[in-house]
Amino acid sequence: MEVNIIIFIILMIASMWTIFSKPGKARWAAIAPFYNRIVI
C-alpha cells in the first residue's frame, strides 16, 4: 500500500518536472508546494 503511494508521488513529481521544463520555467518549482501553482 505505501509503495503504491510512493510510486504515485514520484510519478507526479516527474510529470510536473517535465511540464515545467518545456516552457523554460525553473524545474525545482515543480516540487515547491504552492509556488508551482503561482508559476504555472
RAZI-V762145 format. One record per helix or strand of 3 or more residues. SS is the DSSP state (hx for helix, st for strand). FROM is the first residue (numbers start at 0). LEN is the number of residues. If there is no record, write none. Layout:
SS/FROM/LEN, SS/FROM/LEN
This chain:
hx/1/21, hx/26/4, hx/34/5
